Amino acid sequence: MGSASADAERVNLKILFAGPPGAGKTTAIAAVSDIPVVGTDVAPTDELRFMKASTTVAMDYGVLQLDAQYAIHLYGAPGQRRFDFMWDVLSVGALGLVLLLNHEEPAPLDDLAAYMDAFHALLSRTRGSMVVGVTRLGADPNAIDAYRGLVTSYGLTVPVFDVDARRRADVRCMLLSLAGLIASQDRVQMTHSRFAPGRVAG
């Protein structure tokens, strides 16, 4: 009886990690997961073979156990566009989005815009529950302002982090911030947001 009561009180949050190849999604999930990560990495056969030894083709999965009651289930979406059919599959039931960008890519702001548009349905359903993590940001303390500005132009006010995807503390901080957004009923002013219910991204 006590066990059934304890199970009923457990809270499980599904969070989706997304972003282009090489942004650090698999690394971030591995850094913070309390279980061995279940992955679907294979050796790339396209131009990615010059960037990385393996790439995710279906999903990564891990769990961050915050305490005896709260667990965050971490799903990593493949970054390559040819696997984008998995984005909708993995979005089902997700309560929030961690969007990772690699600052060293040629056009990371374009990547940010493209992925926010691609996950429009998830962001609409969750009222903009998202955090952005920028990896490999370098020494320029002002570089992150451009990312914040772009997110704000979509009508959202959400955290944007300078993050090292290898550091558990960095990834955990992002996830706790996102959990706070999800829990807060007045977290985002959605009236003028492109992700307000009923609005379509233009």
C-alpha positions as CSV (number, residue, x, y, z in Angstrom):
1,M,0.0,0.0,0.0
2,G,2.8,2.4,0.9
3,S,4.7,1.5,-2.3
4,A,1.6,2.3,-4.4
5,S,1.2,5.6,-2.6
6,A,4.9,6.5,-3.2
7,D,4.6,5.6,-6.9
8,A,1.6,7.8,-7.2
9,E,3.5,10.8,-5.8
10,R,6.5,10.4,-8.2
11,V,6.8,13.1,-10.8
12,N,8.4,12.3,-14.1
13,L,9.3,15.1,-16.5
14,K,10.2,14.4,-20.2
15,I,12.6,16.9,-21.6
16,L,13.8,16.9,-25.2
17,F,17.3,18.0,-26.3
18,A,17.6,19.3,-29.8
19,G,20.1,21.2,-32.0
20,P,22.4,20.7,-35.0
21,P,25.0,17.9,-35.2
22,G,28.0,18.6,-33.0
23,A,26.2,21.0,-30.6
24,G,26.8,18.6,-27.7
25,K,23.4,16.9,-27.1
26,T,24.7,13.4,-26.6
27,T,27.6,14.7,-24.4
28,A,25.2,16.8,-22.3
29,I,22.9,13.9,-21.6
30,A,25.8,11.6,-20.7
31,A,27.2,14.3,-18.4
32,V,24.1,14.5,-16.3
33,S,22.4,11.2,-16.5
34,D,22.3,9.0,-13.5
35,I,21.9,5.8,-15.6
36,P,24.1,4.6,-18.5
37,V,22.8,6.5,-21.6
38,V,20.9,4.5,-24.2
39,G,22.1,5.7,-27.5
40,T,21.7,5.0,-31.2
41,D,25.0,6.4,-32.4
42,V,26.6,5.2,-35.7
43,A,29.6,6.2,-37.7
44,P,28.5,9.0,-40.1
45,T,28.9,8.4,-43.9
46,D,28.3,11.9,-45.1
47,E,30.2,15.2,-44.5
48,L,29.8,14.7,-40.8
49,R,32.5,12.1,-40.8
50,F,35.0,14.9,-41.0
51,M,33.5,16.5,-37.9
52,K,32.8,13.7,-35.5
53,A,33.3,9.9,-35.1
54,S,29.6,9.1,-34.5
55,T,26.2,10.7,-34.9
56,T,22.7,10.0,-33.4
57,V,20.2,8.5,-35.8
58,A,17.2,7.9,-33.6
59,M,17.6,9.2,-30.0
60,D,19.7,9.3,-26.8
61,Y,18.0,8.5,-23.5
62,G,19.1,9.2,-19.9
63,V,17.6,10.0,-16.5
64,L,18.4,12.7,-14.0
65,Q,17.0,11.8,-10.6
66,L,16.6,15.0,-8.7
67,D,15.4,13.3,-5.5
68,A,13.2,10.5,-4.4
69,Q,10.1,12.1,-6.0
70,Y,11.3,14.0,-9.1
71,A,13.0,12.5,-12.2
72,I,13.8,14.2,-15.5
73,H,13.8,11.9,-18.4
74,L,16.2,13.1,-21.1
75,Y,15.6,12.5,-24.8
76,G,18.2,13.5,-27.3
77,A,16.9,14.1,-30.9
78,P,19.1,13.5,-33.9
79,G,20.5,16.7,-35.3
80,Q,20.6,15.8,-39.0
81,R,17.6,17.0,-41.1
82,R,17.3,13.6,-42.8
83,F,16.2,12.2,-39.4
84,D,13.7,15.1,-38.7
85,F,10.8,12.7,-38.7
86,M,12.1,11.6,-35.2
87,W,11.7,15.2,-33.9
88,D,7.9,14.9,-34.0
89,V,8.0,11.4,-32.5
90,L,10.2,12.4,-29.6
91,S,8.2,15.6,-29.0
92,V,5.2,13.7,-28.0
93,G,4.7,14.1,-24.2
94,A,7.7,16.4,-23.8
95,L,7.2,19.2,-21.4
96,G,10.1,21.4,-22.4
97,L,13.0,21.8,-24.9
98,V,16.7,22.2,-24.4
99,L,18.1,23.7,-27.6
100,L,21.9,23.4,-27.9
101,L,23.9,25.4,-30.4
102,N,27.6,25.3,-31.3
103,H,29.0,28.8,-31.5
104,E,31.9,27.7,-33.7
105,E,29.5,26.7,-36.5
106,P,29.4,29.1,-39.5
107,A,25.9,30.4,-38.8
108,P,24.8,29.4,-35.3
109,L,22.1,32.1,-35.2
110,D,20.5,30.7,-38.3
111,D,20.6,27.3,-36.6
112,L,18.8,28.8,-33.6
113,A,16.1,30.3,-35.8
114,A,15.7,27.1,-37.8
115,Y,15.3,24.8,-34.8
116,M,12.9,27.2,-33.0
117,D,10.8,27.1,-36.2
118,A,11.1,23.3,-36.5
119,F,9.9,22.8,-32.9
120,H,7.1,25.4,-33.2
121,A,4.4,22.8,-32.3
122,L,6.2,21.8,-29.1
123,L,6.9,25.3,-28.1
124,S,3.3,26.3,-28.7
125,R,2.0,23.4,-26.7
126,T,4.3,24.1,-23.8
127,R,3.8,27.9,-23.9
128,G,7.5,28.4,-24.8
129,S,9.1,26.1,-22.2
130,M,12.6,26.2,-23.5
131,V,16.2,27.0,-22.5
132,V,19.0,27.6,-24.9
133,G,22.6,26.4,-24.3
134,V,25.5,27.8,-26.4
135,T,28.6,25.6,-26.5
136,R,32.1,26.6,-27.4
137,L,31.3,30.3,-26.9
138,G,34.9,31.4,-26.4
139,A,36.2,34.3,-24.5
140,D,33.9,37.1,-25.8
141,P,31.5,37.9,-22.9
142,N,29.1,39.7,-25.2
143,A,28.7,37.0,-27.8
144,I,25.7,35.4,-26.0
145,D,23.7,38.6,-26.3
146,A,23.0,37.9,-30.0
147,Y,21.4,34.6,-29.1
148,R,19.3,36.3,-26.4
149,G,18.3,39.0,-28.9
150,L,17.1,36.4,-31.4
151,V,15.0,34.5,-28.8
152,T,13.5,37.8,-27.7
153,S,12.5,38.6,-31.3
154,Y,10.3,35.5,-31.2
155,G,8.4,37.0,-28.3
156,L,10.0,34.7,-25.6
157,T,11.8,35.5,-22.4
158,V,13.8,32.3,-21.6
159,P,17.2,31.6,-20.2
160,V,20.2,31.5,-22.6
161,F,23.3,29.8,-21.1
162,D,27.0,29.7,-21.9
163,V,27.4,26.0,-21.4
164,D,30.1,23.3,-21.4
165,A,28.2,20.2,-22.4
166,R,30.8,18.0,-20.7
167,R,30.2,19.6,-17.3
168,R,27.4,18.0,-15.2
169,A,26.9,21.2,-13.2
170,D,26.3,23.3,-16.4
171,V,23.8,20.8,-17.8
172,R,22.0,20.4,-14.5
173,C,21.7,24.1,-14.1
174,M,19.9,24.3,-17.5
175,L,17.6,21.5,-16.6
176,L,16.7,23.0,-13.2
177,S,16.0,26.3,-14.9
178,L,13.7,24.6,-17.4
179,A,11.9,22.7,-14.7
180,G,11.3,26.0,-13.0
181,L,9.8,27.4,-16.2
182,I,7.5,24.4,-16.6
183,A,6.3,24.7,-13.0
184,S,5.7,28.4,-13.1
185,Q,2.2,29.3,-14.4
186,D,3.2,32.9,-15.3
187,R,6.6,32.2,-16.6
188,V,6.3,33.8,-20.0
189,Q,4.3,36.7,-21.5
190,M,2.9,34.9,-24.5
191,T,0.6,37.6,-25.9
192,H,2.9,38.8,-28.6
193,S,4.9,35.5,-29.0
194,R,5.1,33.6,-32.2
195,F,4.4,30.6,-30.0
196,A,1.2,31.9,-28.4
197,P,-1.6,29.4,-28.7
198,G,-3.3,29.7,-32.1
199,R,-0.6,31.6,-33.8
200,V,1.4,30.3,-36.7
201,A,5.1,31.0,-37.1
202,G,5.7,33.4,-40.0
